[in-house]
Amino acid sequence: MSHYPARAVVDLAAIRANVAALADHARAAAVLAVVKADAYGHGLVPSARAALAGGATWLGTAQVSEALALRAAGIEAPVLAWLYAPGAPLAEAVGAGVDLSVAAPWALEEVLAGARATGRTARVHVKVDTGLGRNGVMPGELGALVDAALRAEAEGVCRVVGLWSHLAWADAPDHPTVRRQAEVFADAVRLVEGMGARLEVRHLANSAATLTDPSVHLDLVRPGLAVYGLSPVPQLGGPEDYGLVPAMRVEAELALVKEVDVGQGVSYAHAYTTTERTVLGVVPLGYGDGVPRHASGDDTVPGGPLQVGGRRLGVAGRVCMDQVVVDLGPGATETAGDTVVLFGPGRDGEPTAEDWARAAGTISYEIVTRLGARVPRTYVGEAP
């Protein structure tokens, strides 16, 4: 795309520094940087390289296609992919040296078939459901799955290198489910190792647990959101409290500025009406670009926050597919082409992704990952 009146500026130096800070939190545990969902909207390959430069020794993706894209880009670090359905290109993944998660007998069978097709030994991480109730084999079925994997290991078809799980309530470190899941996981480790598995890594901690609960760091931590400088526990502390810096700044250029009379309805359904003669600005970003429609404003509540000319304003009226409107105020001097900041690190007074999350009634994870593909990503802070 040769021109777009908005951009997401991604600071790769911030990603490197965030991973280094996470490595400090992780202490003896290695760091797997999660780069799923196009690196939480920041760009898969540039972010992965920055994370490795910052000290991550593993990368993690949800989809197999994401892992293969990393390999196609020449990234040789260990990569774990964990979410797929029957028929996924597992032979290609095994051939590319991608570690694969297994959470069900059918998945193990397809991984083993892929290994036999390529003649390479598959590296398997068994995922156990310790209480999240999502992906993973139930503890009562773990032994049978591991037994089948170890029989294949004896044939040289696979190697059981990891056991892992995911926490349901890591963003509330004192919640009893955290301790309970850690206990279930410890039981699973004893079972699997007692069966003869020679595990390289046991891993349980996500971003929140990496920052708040050293007891579950184990051999490997798997931060995702925190890699990009956002706090997974905003109720406990912001990025600065954990040595993190948000890596993304989203900005646009005003497409139109015009003066309107008092009583002018703004955007669809006139949810917002001007109370005085004022100046309106049109910002060429909308829900087609990932701006949450839930962050629309009305006559009583301002919408999602914007920074214009150093002033903190809000979306006026409904968020549209391609644009939002901002009431710049009487006598505003902005002109078309001037910069509007939706969110950034916040050090210059601009809104943050967390501010937008609160305005939309969601979490910062969604704000950055939903940013549309048509918004160009530009990169600063590249390593020498």
C-alpha positions as a LaTeX table, in Angstrom:
\begin{tabular}{lrrr}
\hline
Residue & $x$ (\AA) & $y$ (\AA) & $z$ (\AA) \\
\hline
Met1 & 0.00 & 0.00 & 0.00 \\
Ser2 & 1.69 & 3.17 & $-1.20$ \\
His3 & $-0.22$ & 5.64 & 0.94 \\
Tyr4 & $-2.49$ & 5.49 & 3.93 \\
Pro5 & $-3.41$ & 8.48 & 6.13 \\
Ala6 & $-2.55$ & 6.58 & 9.32 \\
Arg7 & 0.19 & 4.36 & 10.64 \\
Ala8 & 1.30 & 2.22 & 13.54 \\
Val9 & 4.85 & 3.08 & 14.55 \\
Val10 & 6.46 & 0.09 & 16.27 \\
Asp11 & 9.55 & 0.66 & 18.38 \\
Leu12 & 11.71 & $-2.46$ & 18.09 \\
Ala13 & 14.13 & $-1.09$ & 20.68 \\
Ala14 & 11.24 & $-1.11$ & 23.16 \\
Ile15 & 10.53 & $-4.76$ & 22.37 \\
Arg16 & 14.18 & $-5.64$ & 22.92 \\
Ala17 & 14.22 & $-3.78$ & 26.22 \\
Asn18 & 10.93 & $-5.35$ & 27.33 \\
Val19 & 12.25 & $-8.85$ & 26.73 \\
Ala20 & 15.42 & $-8.02$ & 28.63 \\
Ala21 & 13.26 & $-6.81$ & 31.54 \\
Leu22 & 11.17 & $-9.98$ & 31.37 \\
Ala23 & 14.33 & $-12.08$ & 31.43 \\
Asp24 & 15.28 & $-10.30$ & 34.65 \\
His25 & 11.86 & $-11.14$ & 36.12 \\
Ala26 & 12.21 & $-14.74$ & 34.95 \\
Arg27 & 15.56 & $-15.18$ & 36.70 \\
Ala28 & 16.81 & $-18.68$ & 35.89 \\
Ala29 & 13.95 & $-19.55$ & 33.52 \\
Ala30 & 14.37 & $-19.14$ & 29.78 \\
Val31 & 12.05 & $-16.77$ & 27.91 \\
Leu32 & 9.70 & $-17.82$ & 25.12 \\
Ala33 & 8.37 & $-14.67$ & 23.45 \\
Val34 & 4.84 & $-15.21$ & 22.18 \\
Val35 & 4.49 & $-13.69$ & 18.71 \\
Lys36 & 1.07 & $-15.07$ & 17.79 \\
Ala37 & $-1.58$ & $-12.91$ & 16.09 \\
Asp38 & 1.04 & $-11.06$ & 14.03 \\
Ala39 & 2.98 & $-10.40$ & 17.24 \\
Tyr40 & $-0.10$ & $-8.92$ & 18.92 \\
Gly41 & $-0.52$ & $-6.63$ & 15.91 \\
His42 & 3.06 & $-5.39$ & 15.96 \\
Gly43 & 4.36 & $-7.41$ & 13.00 \\
Leu44 & 5.41 & $-11.05$ & 13.22 \\
Val45 & 8.92 & $-11.19$ & 11.81 \\
Pro46 & 10.33 & $-7.80$ & 12.94 \\
Ser47 & 8.97 & $-8.35$ & 16.45 \\
Ala48 & 10.31 & $-11.90$ & 16.62 \\
Arg49 & 13.78 & $-10.75$ & 15.64 \\
Ala50 & 13.65 & $-7.93$ & 18.20 \\
Ala51 & 12.54 & $-10.36$ & 20.92 \\
Leu52 & 15.43 & $-12.69$ & 20.16 \\
Ala53 & 17.84 & $-9.77$ & 20.18 \\
Gly54 & 16.45 & $-8.83$ & 23.61 \\
Gly55 & 17.26 & $-12.22$ & 25.09 \\
Ala56 & 14.38 & $-14.54$ & 24.24 \\
Thr57 & 15.65 & $-18.00$ & 23.32 \\
Trp58 & 12.30 & $-19.40$ & 22.16 \\
Leu59 & 9.38 & $-18.08$ & 20.14 \\
Gly60 & 5.75 & $-19.17$ & 20.41 \\
Thr61 & 2.88 & $-19.02$ & 17.94 \\
Ala62 & $-0.67$ & $-20.25$ & 18.12 \\
Gln63 & $-1.04$ & $-21.21$ & 14.47 \\
Val64 & 1.28 & $-23.53$ & 12.57 \\
Ser65 & 1.23 & $-21.09$ & 9.63 \\
Glu66 & 2.77 & $-18.42$ & 11.86 \\
Ala67 & 5.59 & $-20.75$ & 12.85 \\
Leu68 & 6.24 & $-21.63$ & 9.22 \\
Ala69 & 6.34 & $-17.92$ & 8.35 \\
Leu70 & 9.10 & $-17.47$ & 10.93 \\
Arg71 & 11.08 & $-20.29$ & 9.37 \\
Ala72 & 10.50 & $-18.88$ & 5.88 \\
Ala73 & 11.98 & $-15.59$ & 7.12 \\
Gly74 & 15.15 & $-17.40$ & 8.13 \\
Ile75 & 14.55 & $-17.47$ & 11.89 \\
Glu76 & 16.19 & $-20.59$ & 13.30 \\
Ala77 & 15.44 & $-20.24$ & 17.04 \\
Pro78 & 13.23 & $-22.88$ & 18.68 \\
Val79 & 9.57 & $-22.24$ & 17.83 \\
Leu80 & 6.55 & $-23.84$ & 19.49 \\
Ala81 & 3.13 & $-23.89$ & 17.76 \\
Trp82 & 0.14 & $-25.12$ & 19.71 \\
Leu83 & $-3.23$ & $-24.62$ & 18.01 \\
Tyr84 & $-4.39$ & $-26.58$ & 15.00 \\
Ala85 & $-7.22$ & $-28.75$ & 13.77 \\
Pro86 & $-7.10$ & $-32.03$ & 11.86 \\
Gly87 & $-5.45$ & $-31.65$ & 8.46 \\
Ala88 & $-2.97$ & $-28.98$ & 9.50 \\
Pro89 & 0.39 & $-28.99$ & 7.66 \\
Leu90 & 2.16 & $-30.85$ & 10.43 \\
Ala91 & 4.58 & $-32.67$ & 8.13 \\
Glu92 & 5.77 & $-29.31$ & 6.88 \\
Ala93 & 6.10 & $-28.09$ & 10.47 \\
Val94 & 8.10 & $-31.13$ & 11.54 \\
Gly95 & 10.27 & $-30.75$ & 8.46 \\
Ala96 & 10.91 & $-27.13$ & 9.37 \\
Gly97 & 11.99 & $-28.05$ & 12.90 \\
Val98 & 8.93 & $-26.54$ & 14.60 \\
Asp99 & 8.05 & $-27.93$ & 18.04 \\
Leu100 & 4.40 & $-28.97$ & 18.21 \\
Ser101 & 1.98 & $-29.10$ & 21.10 \\
Val102 & $-0.15$ & $-32.22$ & 21.47 \\
Ala103 & $-3.38$ & $-32.12$ & 23.46 \\
Ala104 & $-5.32$ & $-35.12$ & 22.17 \\
Pro105 & $-4.71$ & $-38.61$ & 20.75 \\
Trp106 & $-5.69$ & $-37.55$ & 17.21 \\
Ala107 & $-3.15$ & $-34.71$ & 17.37 \\
Leu108 & $-0.37$ & $-37.08$ & 18.38 \\
Glu109 & $-1.32$ & $-39.42$ & 15.54 \\
Glu110 & $-1.15$ & $-36.60$ & 12.99 \\
Val111 & 2.18 & $-35.32$ & 14.35 \\
Leu112 & 3.62 & $-38.84$ & 14.14 \\
Ala113 & 2.30 & $-39.22$ & 10.60 \\
Gly114 & 4.00 & $-35.97$ & 9.68 \\
Ala115 & 7.24 & $-37.17$ & 11.22 \\
Arg116 & 7.13 & $-40.45$ & 9.32 \\
Ala117 & 6.37 & $-38.60$ & 6.07 \\
Thr118 & 9.43 & $-36.40$ & 6.46 \\
Gly119 & 11.77 & $-38.85$ & 8.08 \\
Arg120 & 12.46 & $-36.38$ & 10.88 \\
Thr121 & 11.89 & $-36.79$ & 14.60 \\
Ala122 & 9.02 & $-34.62$ & 15.82 \\
Arg123 & 9.58 & $-32.55$ & 18.95 \\
Val124 & 6.44 & $-32.72$ & 21.08 \\
His125 & 5.19 & $-30.66$ & 24.03 \\
Val126 & 2.24 & $-32.36$ & 25.73 \\
Lys127 & $-0.35$ & $-29.88$ & 26.96 \\
Val128 & $-2.34$ & $-30.80$ & 30.05 \\
Asp129 & $-5.50$ & $-28.99$ & 31.12 \\
Thr130 & $-4.80$ & $-28.15$ & 34.76 \\
Gly131 & $-8.04$ & $-26.24$ & 35.23 \\
Leu132 & $-8.49$ & $-23.63$ & 32.49 \\
Gly133 & $-11.05$ & $-25.83$ & 30.75 \\
Arg134 & $-9.79$ & $-24.94$ & 27.29 \\
Asn135 & $-7.11$ & $-26.68$ & 25.22 \\
Gly136 & $-5.17$ & $-29.58$ & 26.73 \\
Val137 & $-5.61$ & $-33.23$ & 27.65 \\
Met138 & $-7.44$ & $-33.86$ & 30.91 \\
Pro139 & $-5.21$ & $-35.13$ & 33.74 \\
Gly140 & $-6.98$ & $-38.48$ & 33.85 \\
Glu141 & $-6.16$ & $-39.08$ & 30.18 \\
Leu142 & $-2.60$ & $-37.77$ & 30.33 \\
Gly143 & $-0.97$ & $-41.12$ & 31.07 \\
Ala144 & $-2.43$ & $-42.84$ & 28.01 \\
Leu145 & $-1.39$ & $-39.99$ & 25.70 \\
Val146 & 2.15 & $-39.88$ & 27.08 \\
Asp147 & 2.43 & $-43.67$ & 26.90 \\
Ala148 & 1.62 & $-43.54$ & 23.17 \\
Ala149 & 4.11 & $-40.70$ & 22.67 \\
Leu150 & 6.86 & $-42.57$ & 24.53 \\
Arg151 & 6.26 & $-45.70$ & 22.47 \\
Ala152 & 6.73 & $-43.57$ & 19.34 \\
Glu153 & 9.82 & $-42.04$ & 20.95 \\
Ala154 & 11.29 & $-45.51$ & 21.35 \\
Glu155 & 10.88 & $-45.92$ & 17.60 \\
Gly156 & 12.67 & $-42.62$ & 16.96 \\
Val157 & 9.55 & $-40.99$ & 15.51 \\
Cys158 & 9.12 & $-38.29$ & 18.15 \\
Arg159 & 10.75 & $-36.86$ & 21.23 \\
Val160 & 8.67 & $-35.70$ & 24.21 \\
Val161 & 10.57 & $-32.52$ & 25.09 \\
Gly162 & 8.01 & $-30.50$ & 27.02 \\
Leu163 & 5.01 & $-30.53$ & 29.32 \\
Trp164 & 2.96 & $-27.39$ & 29.68 \\
Ser165 & $-0.30$ & $-25.80$ & 30.71 \\
His166 & $-1.97$ & $-22.39$ & 30.92 \\
Leu167 & $-3.32$ & $-20.48$ & 33.90 \\
Ala168 & $-6.95$ & $-19.34$ & 34.12 \\
Trp169 & $-6.46$ & $-16.49$ & 36.59 \\
Ala170 & $-2.80$ & $-15.42$ & 36.43 \\
Asp171 & $-3.85$ & $-11.76$ & 36.38 \\
Ala172 & $-5.12$ & $-12.28$ & 39.94 \\
Pro173 & $-2.00$ & $-13.80$ & 41.53 \\
Asp174 & $-3.67$ & $-14.55$ & 44.86 \\
His175 & $-6.63$ & $-16.36$ & 43.32 \\
Pro176 & $-6.81$ & $-19.94$ & 44.64 \\
Thr177 & $-6.97$ & $-21.38$ & 41.12 \\
Val178 & $-3.35$ & $-20.35$ & 40.54 \\
Arg179 & $-2.06$ & $-22.52$ & 43.38 \\
Arg180 & $-4.43$ & $-25.33$ & 42.50 \\
Gln181 & $-3.31$ & $-25.39$ & 38.87 \\
Ala182 & 0.34 & $-25.33$ & 39.93 \\
Glu183 & $-0.31$ & $-28.38$ & 42.11 \\
Val184 & $-2.10$ & $-30.24$ & 39.32 \\
Phe185 & 0.77 & $-29.41$ & 36.98 \\
Ala186 & 3.36 & $-30.63$ & 39.49 \\
Asp187 & 1.43 & $-33.92$ & 39.74 \\
Ala188 & 1.43 & $-34.15$ & 35.94 \\
Val189 & 5.20 & $-33.60$ & 35.81 \\
Arg190 & 5.75 & $-36.38$ & 38.36 \\
Leu191 & 3.54 & $-38.73$ & 36.38 \\
Val192 & 5.16 & $-38.00$ & 33.02 \\
Glu193 & 8.72 & $-38.13$ & 34.31 \\
Gly194 & 7.91 & $-41.29$ & 36.25 \\
Met195 & 6.84 & $-42.86$ & 32.96 \\
Gly196 & 10.29 & $-42.14$ & 31.54 \\
Ala197 & 9.85 & $-38.83$ & 29.74 \\
Arg198 & 13.06 & $-36.79$ & 29.65 \\
Leu199 & 11.60 & $-33.30$ & 29.63 \\
Glu200 & 13.70 & $-30.39$ & 28.45 \\
Val201 & 11.17 & $-27.76$ & 29.53 \\
Arg202 & 8.21 & $-27.52$ & 31.86 \\
His203 & 6.26 & $-24.30$ & 31.33 \\
Leu204 & 3.19 & $-22.69$ & 32.87 \\
Ala205 & 3.73 & $-18.91$ & 33.26 \\
Asn206 & 2.26 & $-16.32$ & 30.90 \\
Ser207 & 2.96 & $-12.56$ & 31.06 \\
Ala208 & 1.08 & $-12.02$ & 34.31 \\
Ala209 & 2.70 & $-14.96$ & 36.09 \\
Thr210 & 6.13 & $-14.00$ & 34.73 \\
Leu211 & 5.77 & $-10.59$ & 36.38 \\
Thr212 & 4.01 & $-11.56$ & 39.61 \\
Asp213 & 4.61 & $-15.21$ & 40.55 \\
Pro214 & 8.16 & $-16.63$ & 40.51 \\
Ser215 & 6.89 & $-19.91$ & 41.95 \\
Val216 & 5.50 & $-20.93$ & 38.55 \\
His217 & 8.42 & $-19.84$ & 36.36 \\
Leu218 & 9.83 & $-23.39$ & 36.13 \\
Asp219 & 12.13 & $-23.91$ & 33.13 \\
Leu220 & 10.49 & $-21.53$ & 30.67 \\
Val221 & 8.15 & $-18.55$ & 30.82 \\
Arg222 & 5.85 & $-17.54$ & 27.95 \\
Pro223 & 5.21 & $-13.77$ & 28.03 \\
Gly224 & 3.05 & $-12.36$ & 25.27 \\
Leu225 & 1.45 & $-8.99$ & 26.00 \\
Ala226 & 4.35 & $-7.85$ & 28.18 \\
Val227 & 6.79 & $-8.34$ & 25.30 \\
Tyr228 & 5.04 & $-5.40$ & 23.66 \\
Gly229 & 5.22 & $-3.25$ & 26.77 \\
Leu230 & 1.66 & $-3.50$ & 28.05 \\
Ser231 & 0.72 & $-4.55$ & 31.56 \\
Pro232 & $-1.27$ & $-7.78$ & 31.90 \\
Val233 & $-2.22$ & $-6.71$ & 35.42 \\
Pro234 & $-3.25$ & $-3.05$ & 35.07 \\
Gln235 & $-5.10$ & $-3.21$ & 38.39 \\
Leu236 & $-1.75$ & $-3.96$ & 40.07 \\
Gly237 & 0.57 & $-1.76$ & 38.07 \\
Gly238 & 1.21 & $-0.10$ & 34.75 \\
Pro239 & 4.03 & $-0.89$ & 32.34 \\
Glu240 & 6.44 & 1.42 & 34.12 \\
Asp241 & 6.00 & $-0.54$ & 37.35 \\
Tyr242 & 7.43 & $-3.62$ & 35.66 \\
Gly243 & 10.14 & $-1.96$ & 33.60 \\
Leu244 & 8.14 & $-2.13$ & 30.37 \\
Val245 & 7.61 & 0.41 & 27.59 \\
Pro246 & 4.64 & 0.16 & 25.16 \\
Ala247 & 6.07 & $-0.44$ & 21.70 \\
Met248 & 3.23 & 0.79 & 19.49 \\
Arg249 & 2.06 & 4.30 & 18.63 \\
Val250 & $-0.99$ & 4.68 & 16.37 \\
Glu251 & $-1.50$ & 8.01 & 14.65 \\
Ala252 & $-3.46$ & 9.46 & 11.75 \\
Glu253 & $-3.65$ & 12.66 & 9.75 \\
Leu254 & $-6.75$ & 14.82 & 9.93 \\
Ala255 & $-8.63$ & 14.37 & 6.65 \\
Leu256 & $-10.96$ & 17.33 & 7.08 \\
Val257 & $-11.40$ & 20.26 & 9.46 \\
Lys258 & $-14.55$ & 22.43 & 9.36 \\
Glu259 & $-16.54$ & 24.85 & 11.49 \\
Val260 & $-20.15$ & 23.96 & 12.37 \\
Asp261 & $-22.99$ & 25.66 & 14.21 \\
Val262 & $-24.40$ & 24.90 & 17.63 \\
Gly263 & $-26.85$ & 21.99 & 17.51 \\
Gln264 & $-25.04$ & 20.12 & 14.74 \\
Gly265 & $-25.56$ & 16.37 & 14.98 \\
Val266 & $-22.36$ & 14.43 & 14.47 \\
Ser267 & $-21.95$ & 11.03 & 12.77 \\
Tyr268 & $-24.56$ & 8.27 & 12.53 \\
Ala269 & $-27.74$ & 8.66 & 14.58 \\
His270 & $-26.47$ & 12.02 & 15.90 \\
Ala271 & $-25.45$ & 10.43 & 19.17 \\
Tyr272 & $-23.35$ & 13.56 & 19.72 \\
Thr273 & $-24.63$ & 17.09 & 19.16 \\
Thr274 & $-22.53$ & 20.25 & 19.38 \\
Thr275 & $-23.42$ & 22.63 & 22.21 \\
Glu276 & $-21.73$ & 25.67 & 20.66 \\
Arg277 & $-20.25$ & 26.80 & 17.39 \\
Thr278 & $-17.16$ & 24.65 & 17.11 \\
Val279 & $-14.63$ & 23.02 & 14.85 \\
Leu280 & $-14.88$ & 19.34 & 13.89 \\
Gly281 & $-12.07$ & 17.17 & 12.61 \\
Val282 & $-12.39$ & 13.93 & 10.64 \\
Val283 & $-9.89$ & 11.22 & 11.56 \\
Pro284 & $-9.53$ & 8.58 & 8.80 \\
Leu285 & $-9.55$ & 5.50 & 11.04 \\
Gly286 & $-12.59$ & 3.46 & 12.00 \\
Tyr287 & $-13.75$ & 0.03 & 13.02 \\
Gly288 & $-12.51$ & $-1.26$ & 9.66 \\
Asp289 & $-9.06$ & $-0.45$ & 11.02 \\
Gly290 & $-9.76$ & $-1.95$ & 14.43 \\
Val291 & $-11.00$ & 1.13 & 16.29 \\
Pro292 & $-13.62$ & $-0.33$ & 18.69 \\
Arg293 & $-17.16$ & 0.78 & 17.91 \\
His294 & $-17.83$ & 0.31 & 21.62 \\
Ala295 & $-15.64$ & 3.37 & 22.15 \\
Ser296 & $-18.15$ & 5.68 & 20.46 \\
Gly297 & $-19.08$ & 8.89 & 22.28 \\
Asp298 & $-22.38$ & 10.62 & 22.93 \\
Asp299 & $-23.69$ & 13.82 & 24.48 \\
Thr300 & $-22.87$ & 12.66 & 28.00 \\
Val301 & $-19.80$ & 10.45 & 27.67 \\
Pro302 & $-16.80$ & 11.18 & 25.44 \\
Gly303 & $-15.65$ & 8.36 & 23.23 \\
Gly304 & $-12.22$ & 6.81 & 22.87 \\
Pro305 & $-9.42$ & 9.24 & 23.73 \\
Leu306 & $-7.43$ & 11.14 & 21.13 \\
Gln307 & $-4.55$ & 13.59 & 21.37 \\
Val308 & $-4.64$ & 16.56 & 19.03 \\
Gly309 & $-2.22$ & 19.46 & 19.31 \\
Gly310 & $-1.23$ & 18.33 & 22.80 \\
Arg311 & $-4.88$ & 18.29 & 23.94 \\
Arg312 & $-6.66$ & 15.15 & 25.20 \\
Leu313 & $-10.02$ & 14.93 & 23.42 \\
Gly314 & $-12.46$ & 12.13 & 22.67 \\
Val315 & $-14.34$ & 10.60 & 19.76 \\
Ala316 & $-17.50$ & 12.60 & 19.10 \\
Gly317 & $-20.39$ & 10.37 & 18.09 \\
Arg318 & $-20.37$ & 6.94 & 16.51 \\
Val319 & $-17.21$ & 5.21 & 15.35 \\
Cys320 & $-17.74$ & 4.52 & 11.63 \\
Met321 & $-16.09$ & 1.90 & 9.43 \\
Asp322 & $-13.39$ & 4.21 & 8.09 \\
Gln323 & $-13.48$ & 7.34 & 10.22 \\
Val324 & $-14.27$ & 9.02 & 13.49 \\
Val325 & $-15.03$ & 12.64 & 14.30 \\
Val326 & $-13.39$ & 14.73 & 17.00 \\
Asp327 & $-14.76$ & 18.02 & 18.37 \\
Leu328 & $-11.66$ & 20.22 & 18.30 \\
Gly329 & $-13.41$ & 23.06 & 20.13 \\
Pro330 & $-14.23$ & 26.67 & 19.28 \\
Gly331 & $-11.39$ & 28.53 & 17.61 \\
Ala332 & $-9.32$ & 25.39 & 16.99 \\
Thr333 & $-6.44$ & 26.06 & 14.61 \\
Glu334 & $-5.73$ & 22.53 & 13.38 \\
Thr335 & $-5.80$ & 21.93 & 9.63 \\
Ala336 & $-6.06$ & 18.89 & 7.39 \\
Gly337 & $-2.87$ & 16.86 & 7.60 \\
Asp338 & $-2.20$ & 17.58 & 11.27 \\
Thr339 & $-1.45$ & 14.54 & 13.43 \\
Val340 & $-3.94$ & 12.84 & 15.74 \\
Val341 & $-2.60$ & 10.21 & 18.14 \\
Leu342 & $-4.94$ & 7.40 & 19.15 \\
Phe343 & $-2.54$ & 5.71 & 21.54 \\
Gly344 & 1.12 & 5.33 & 22.33 \\
Pro345 & 3.47 & 4.85 & 25.27 \\
Gly346 & 1.89 & 7.77 & 27.13 \\
Arg347 & 5.13 & 9.59 & 27.95 \\
Asp348 & 4.05 & 12.65 & 25.95 \\
Gly349 & 0.57 & 12.75 & 27.42 \\
Glu350 & $-1.00$ & 10.76 & 24.61 \\
Pro351 & $-3.62$ & 8.10 & 25.39 \\
Thr352 & $-2.44$ & 4.53 & 25.89 \\
Ala353 & $-3.83$ & 1.22 & 24.71 \\
Glu354 & $-5.03$ & 0.70 & 28.29 \\
Asp355 & $-6.97$ & 3.99 & 28.08 \\
Trp356 & $-8.70$ & 2.71 & 24.94 \\
Ala357 & $-9.39$ & $-0.61$ & 26.60 \\
Arg358 & $-11.19$ & 1.14 & 29.44 \\
Ala359 & $-13.15$ & 3.31 & 27.00 \\
Ala360 & $-14.29$ & 0.24 & 25.08 \\
Gly361 & $-14.86$ & $-2.02$ & 28.09 \\
Thr362 & $-12.21$ & $-4.51$ & 27.00 \\
Ile363 & $-8.53$ & $-5.31$ & 27.56 \\
Ser364 & $-5.40$ & $-3.86$ & 26.01 \\
Tyr365 & $-4.68$ & $-7.21$ & 24.33 \\
Glu366 & $-7.69$ & $-6.64$ & 22.08 \\
Ile367 & $-6.83$ & $-3.03$ & 21.29 \\
Val368 & $-3.43$ & $-3.81$ & 19.78 \\
Thr369 & $-4.26$ & $-7.16$ & 18.15 \\
Arg370 & $-7.40$ & $-5.88$ & 16.43 \\
Leu371 & $-5.53$ & $-3.12$ & 14.59 \\
Gly372 & $-6.39$ & $-3.74$ & 10.95 \\
Ala373 & $-3.96$ & $-5.04$ & 8.34 \\
Arg374 & $-4.55$ & $-2.01$ & 6.10 \\
Val375 & $-2.90$ & 0.25 & 8.69 \\
Pro376 & 0.80 & 0.25 & 7.71 \\
Arg377 & 3.34 & $-0.73$ & 10.34 \\
Thr378 & 6.50 & 1.32 & 10.30 \\
Tyr379 & 9.51 & 0.37 & 12.41 \\
Val380 & 11.96 & 2.41 & 14.41 \\
Gly381 & 14.70 & 1.40 & 16.80 \\
Glu382 & 16.12 & $-1.41$ & 14.68 \\
Ala383 & 19.26 & $-3.02$ & 16.03 \\
Pro384 & 22.54 & $-2.05$ & 14.33 \\
\hline
\end{tabular}
